[in-house]
Amino acid sequence: MFSEQLVTTNWFKIHLSDTGEQEHANMAVHTIEKTLNNQQDYQRLHQGFFQACNDTLNFMESIYDDLKSFRI
């Protein structure tokens, strides 16, 4: 089922293809340009970006910790 999802799901196409990260970055920049109207918007974006980085780090570390606890 996973291989089927790799072929048919846009999320995987964007994140795992050789051009996907560039497309992903372009979409992010386009969205940011459309939503930044003032300094307050910039501050919210700045804070949100760093919070997203921290959340991702915490998530990835939690996966690693969970995997370490498995004994096969």
C-alpha distance (Angstrom), angle and dihedral (degrees) to the residues before:
residue distance angle dihedral
M1 . . .
F2 3.80 . .
S3 3.80 93.2 .
E4 3.81 88.4 52.0
Q5 3.81 89.9 52.6
L6 3.80 90.7 50.3
V7 3.79 89.6 58.0
T8 3.82 99.7 40.9
T9 3.82 106.7 34.2
N10 3.81 120.2 86.5
W11 3.81 91.9 -151.3
F12 3.80 89.9 65.9
K13 3.78 92.3 43.4
I14 3.81 90.7 54.5
H15 3.80 97.7 42.0
L16 3.79 102.5 35.9
S17 3.78 106.6 32.0
D18 3.79 121.4 96.7
T19 3.82 90.8 -113.2
G20 3.78 96.9 33.5
E21 3.78 98.6 91.7
Q22 3.79 91.2 53.1
E23 3.81 90.2 50.0
H24 3.79 89.8 46.4
A25 3.81 91.3 51.3
N26 3.80 92.2 47.6
M27 3.80 91.4 51.0
A28 3.81 90.9 49.9
V29 3.81 93.0 49.6
H30 3.80 91.5 47.1
T31 3.81 91.2 51.0
I32 3.80 92.2 47.4
E33 3.80 92.2 49.8
K34 3.81 90.5 51.9
T35 3.82 95.0 49.2
L36 3.81 103.7 40.7
N37 3.79 107.6 94.4
N38 3.80 102.9 148.4
Q39 3.79 146.5 -2.6
Q40 3.81 92.1 -80.3
D41 3.82 90.2 57.2
Y42 3.80 89.0 49.7
Q43 3.81 92.1 51.5
R44 3.80 91.6 50.0
L45 3.82 90.5 49.0
H46 3.80 91.3 48.1
Q47 3.81 93.0 50.0
G48 3.80 92.2 43.4
F49 3.79 92.7 51.0
F50 3.79 92.9 53.6
Q51 3.80 91.6 43.8
A52 3.81 89.6 52.1
C53 3.82 89.9 50.8
N54 3.81 90.8 50.3
D55 3.80 92.1 46.2
T56 3.81 90.9 50.6
L57 3.79 91.6 48.8
N58 3.80 91.8 49.3
F59 3.80 91.4 47.3
M60 3.79 93.4 49.4
E61 3.80 92.1 46.7
S62 3.80 90.5 49.7
I63 3.81 90.4 53.3
Y64 3.80 90.3 50.3
D65 3.81 91.0 48.5
D66 3.81 91.1 48.7
L67 3.80 92.0 49.8
K68 3.80 91.5 49.6
S69 3.79 89.6 56.6
F70 3.83 93.9 57.9
R71 3.76 115.9 98.2
I72 3.79 117.5 -165.6
